[in-house]
Amino acid sequence: MPIITRIEVYKFNIPLQAPVTIAIGTIEEARNILVKIHTSDGLYGTGEGAPFWMIVGETQATAYAAAYDLAKLLIGKNPLDLESCMAAMDKYLSANPTVKSTFDMALYDLAAKYANMPLYQFLGGTNRPIVTDETIYISSPEAMAADAIKIKERGAEAIKVKLGTNAPDDIKRIAAIRKAIGDAIPIRTDANQGWDYVSALKVLNTIADWNVEYCEQPVKHWDYAHMARLRQNARVPVCADESLFSPQDAVKLASQQAVDYFNIKLSKSGGLRNAVKINAIAEGAGIRCMIGCMSESRLGISANAHFASALHNVVFYDLDSPFEHAQDPILGGINYQNHYQVIIPDSPGHGADVDMAYLQQMESFVIE
């Protein structure tokens, strides 16, 4: 039986090409967490979490501190007993999904390597085609329209547009984008909790005829009642993002018929173990899913892509965070063909690692 013998934890910082702004704040750098879990057989698995503090309530500093205790907890355990490892972390530490997702990803990477399978196969699926959208962040209508033109010229099949400031300005943003690029390319909107019910209804019913596929999180994450009202009265489908962390959240949203779609993110769900459960609940309720991202590198995106490839109920793909990064320290992992097609490796595990020369610049600790 293999045991966990060594765990390395890194503050994993990646500069962005430019700050990105959404309704609830601005990000100036990807400040992530990276974990390497080594076993007595000489194998290791790697995981990455992106603690987006405005959504998950974790920062890099809190995740790094929590990772010390979680690493001590896992030393000596069987890495292939995924249920026991994850249950131990859940029992020890409430919430904190991003730091848990980091360990979860590394454990699944290891388990797939022991099985000599790519992660998608370990999860019971196949390597199927995935095409990501690309995100336009909040700016003036003119600047966002200019970004949309560039994305269209790169061959995007769908564009994600961040909204959530106020109804008149957000309507102008979509109108400007549609005028610039025409009606053919679907738009996926994301308000990041920025509207109240009245504003959300006004925006969504105004833009409904402009080939808008759905809107993520139009109102506050706790406001299930108005999510359900919007689903009934808005002419744009509603997708849960910040309202959906756990399988328990998935049950509540499904039972209240509050949304049309679920946005699953590994850094938000606590990792692959919970993401699989959320998708199963969604599928049982007739709810299709999307795979989303925070600010992960290609390593974290690789695990997200394997998950999406394996589970056919996942039909929308938002895996574009590496587009914003000024550096790419990842070895192996997914690649982007023709900019938007996500090419998933067939090597065991999720197939990604980090350039050690890059990691050695980062603050870190080791538990043995």
HELIX and SHEET records of a PDB file:
HELIX    1   1 TRP A   53  VAL A   56  1                                   4    
HELIX    2   2 GLN A   60  LEU A   74  1                                  15    
HELIX    3   3 LEU A   82  TYR A   92  1                                  11    
HELIX    4   4 PRO A   97  TYR A  114  1                                  18    
HELIX    5   5 LEU A  119  PHE A  122  1                                   4    
HELIX    6   6 PRO A  141  GLU A  153  1                                  13    
HELIX    7   7 ALA A  167  ILE A  181  1                                  15    
HELIX    8   8 TYR A  197  ILE A  207  1                                  11    
HELIX    9   9 TYR A  224  ASN A  233  1                                  10    
HELIX   10  10 PRO A  247  SER A  255  1                                   9    
HELIX   11  11 LEU A  266  SER A  269  1                                   4    
HELIX   12  12 LEU A  272  GLY A  284  1                                  13    
HELIX   13  13 ARG A  298  ALA A  310  1                                  13    
HELIX   14  14 SER A  321  GLU A  324  5                                   4    
HELIX   15  15 MET A  356  LEU A  359  1                                   4    
SHEET    1   A 4 TYR A  44  GLY A  49  0                                        
SHEET    2   A 4 GLY A  25  THR A  39 -1                                        
SHEET    3   A 4 ILE A   4  ILE A  22 -1                                        
SHEET    4   A 4 SER A 364  ILE A 367 -1                                        
SHEET    1   B 3 ILE A 130  VAL A 131  0                                        
SHEET    2   B 3 GLN A 341  ILE A 343 -1                                        
SHEET    3   B 3 ASN A 335  GLN A 337 -1                                        
SHEET    1   C 8 GLU A 134  ILE A 136  0                                        
SHEET    2   C 8 ILE A 159  LYS A 162  1                                        
SHEET    3   C 8 ILE A 187  ASP A 190  1                                        
SHEET    4   C 8 VAL A 212  GLU A 216  1                                        
SHEET    5   C 8 VAL A 238  ALA A 240  1                                        
SHEET    6   C 8 TYR A 261  ILE A 264  1                                        
SHEET    7   C 8 ARG A 288  ILE A 291  1                                        
SHEET    8   C 8 VAL A 314  TYR A 317  1                                        
SHEET    1   D 2 ILE A 330  GLY A 332  0                                        
SHEET    2   D 2 ALA A 352  VAL A 354 -1                                        
END                                                                             
